[in-house]
Amino acid sequence: MRPESGSRRAFLGWGMAGSAAAVALPASGAPGPGAEGCDETFKGKEYPVYCAHEHWGSIGPLMGPEGFRADLEAGALPSRPVSVWDLVFDPYGGGWLRSEGVDWDIPAREAGKSDFFAWWGKAPEQALASVTPALRRHRTTGVFQCTARGVELLHGERLEGLDCAAWSAADRKVGEAYGALCGWYRQAMKKASLRNLIRPVHPEYYLRGMDTPAGREEASFTRSVLRVEGFLDLWRERSPRREVLADAVGVDPVDAKSWREFIGRVLDLAARSGAVGIKQLQAYSRSLDFQPREDGAVAFRGNLDAEQRRAFEDWVVHACCAQANDRGWPFQCHVGTNNLAESSPLPLEPLARRYPRMALVQLHCWPFAKEAGYLAKVIPNMHIDACWQPILNPAFLRESLDTWLGYVPVSKLMFSNDATSVEMAAGAADITRRAVWDAVSRRGGECGLGPEAVGETVKDMFHNNAARLYGGEPV
Ligand SMILES: [Zn+2]
């Protein structure tokens, strides 16, 4: 179903900075325009979104034995044609379906096929019908909304009606687009007004594929942040991963001195290949209370017990932060969902104070919007990137904006997408643009800000605040 002309007019008003029409946008769940309306939807182009934290490529056809190849190898290409189902069954959407006990391969096997994708290839109506009840239950969630909206905006097909013809057409278009992955990313970024792609990658990324044509093409529009959480596991006596990295940088880390040198050299290697910061996701496995540890109180290799491991992890995180501080690099730190019991950002305060030249960017922050806001308000080098919130639930983002706008300096707020595909990023950015525009307009109205001031604030939040931290010209 195509939107009514009224809602279309509202979309047309979207890009008019500060205009009353822009404030009258449809809510983020309202129907968007069809294929012919896409460029009009992206009239918000004067508010380009700086993508400082993206996981594009975390989809099935890029999975390898060590994890997603996009994070381990420069210029990694899909090992099979990409399907629209790879975007929907991504680690977030697919993961949350599985959390509910859904396994799309079981009915496929009962139908005599090897897996869901084989079934979809042979009998799309039946394959879609088998997952329709599950998709009906999930299609109001943030992740489905973001992916479906992105597929609509970039490919012109609507998924939420669960209509087989639309899914088949989307599948064909997605497959064609991903036939030239980097070309597709660039084209989609232009269309969705997404800029400055930065992806978190493992250290191995800088050792593999950098000098291939695909690696060079990727490097022409992609920068990275180095994922340092892998270092926290390198204390084991036998560690093939450590051996490869030690060989590559010419230092085998065995004690405090060699570990510092090892980290420095891996960061140098990353910096030469486009890294602009570091990132860790310890919030998923332990608390964010990284205690400073004396060199002599840490065991660096061997059969470490839980307490020794903890000390080693703390030491490595501080060593990485010291390096980031020396280089003036940002440190992206996952905060909040998952591991809710231990992922409050409050223990990060001493870490941020100890390394004042390192911008500590709190990622996601839900459900700790107030705590994250407090830290961003009182500590000069602490910031917030609300990426992933619309993918969790657009309402979380709106609540967070209400919390932050009356409390935190707007210079501290950023809005990447943390999406697993450029489609999900386009959908998330669209939802974010509406939510931020709406919140700033409303708050600005209460504070007596004129349209121009509202527009400038939104531009800073989407782009210029991140450009100050990670580099790039303001818009
Ligand atoms: Zn992430």
Boltz pocket constraint, residues with backbone or C-beta under 6 A from the ligand:
constraints:
  - pocket:
      binder: B
      contacts: [[A, 53], [A, 55], [A, 200], [A, 418]]
      max_distance: 6.0
